[in-house]
Amino acid sequence: MVKLTEVSKIYERGGDHICGLDRVSLDVEAGAFCAFVGPSGCGKSTLLNLIAGLDMPTSGEIHLDGQSTARFSSDDWTTIRRQSIGIVFQAFHLVPGLTVEENVAFPLLLRGDQGRMVKERVVEALGLVGMTHRINHRPGELSGGEQQRVAIARAMVHRPKVILADEPTGNLDSQHGAEIIVLLRRLVQQLHHTVLLVTHSAAAAEAADYIWTMRDGRLITRTVRGMGSAGSC
């Protein structure tokens, strides 16, 4: 589902060259729940940004669902994010003036979907995260955990093949953080999403099938936690 071959990312800052990712090769099969852990600055978020097309690699190649992204234009990346990738950030990034329903519908409206199908998809997504009862509320009326559930519903409403979660529990207390990780685990089991999770939380990582430890832009060790998915990474 997601394959990286010798992928590196070098940043130039003030005349210095900073290695964000160093010749990373990775093969994540469909249905895998894979976590990436390590200290700040080790390359975890850079890895997700490259897979999402939010940043471009300096060298190496990324394949998504068997397709090379080497020649993708900005428009190509926009299309694939709208079709195949869902992103959950540490900050919820909900639009304050929109209702829960409108926030979740946003990805569908951006790609031109209309009518009853949009409503049905939104209700379905909110049902999966247990937030249907908040459909007419605005973000300011929700707790942090509820806002992150809505953000996850928005990330999955277009039925992506891959969900990229970058520190999704970072702004939550331990109880609500644990609930979000359980929710992500359930999405893998019920809907067979491929989930790539970046986290500082050892407890959050324990829910994954595979845990990669990163250091200095490299994948160092892989730990197999369980066989809850059909794939591997």
Secondary structure as GFF3:
##gff-version 3
##sequence-region A 1 233
A	DSSP	beta_strand	2	13	.	.	.	ID=ss1
A	DSSP	beta_strand	16	28	.	.	.	ID=ss2
A	DSSP	beta_strand	33	37	.	.	.	ID=ss3
A	DSSP	alpha_helix	44	52	.	.	.	ID=ss4
A	DSSP	beta_strand	59	64	.	.	.	ID=ss5
A	DSSP	beta_strand	67	68	.	.	.	ID=ss6
A	DSSP	alpha_helix	74	84	.	.	.	ID=ss7
A	DSSP	beta_strand	85	88	.	.	.	ID=ss8
A	DSSP	alpha_helix	100	110	.	.	.	ID=ss9
A	DSSP	alpha_helix	116	128	.	.	.	ID=ss10
A	DSSP	three_ten_helix	132	134	.	.	.	ID=ss11
A	DSSP	three_ten_helix	139	141	.	.	.	ID=ss12
A	DSSP	alpha_helix	144	156	.	.	.	ID=ss13
A	DSSP	beta_strand	162	166	.	.	.	ID=ss14
A	DSSP	alpha_helix	174	191	.	.	.	ID=ss15
A	DSSP	beta_strand	194	198	.	.	.	ID=ss16
A	DSSP	alpha_helix	202	205	.	.	.	ID=ss17
A	DSSP	beta_strand	210	215	.	.	.	ID=ss18
A	DSSP	beta_strand	218	224	.	.	.	ID=ss19
###
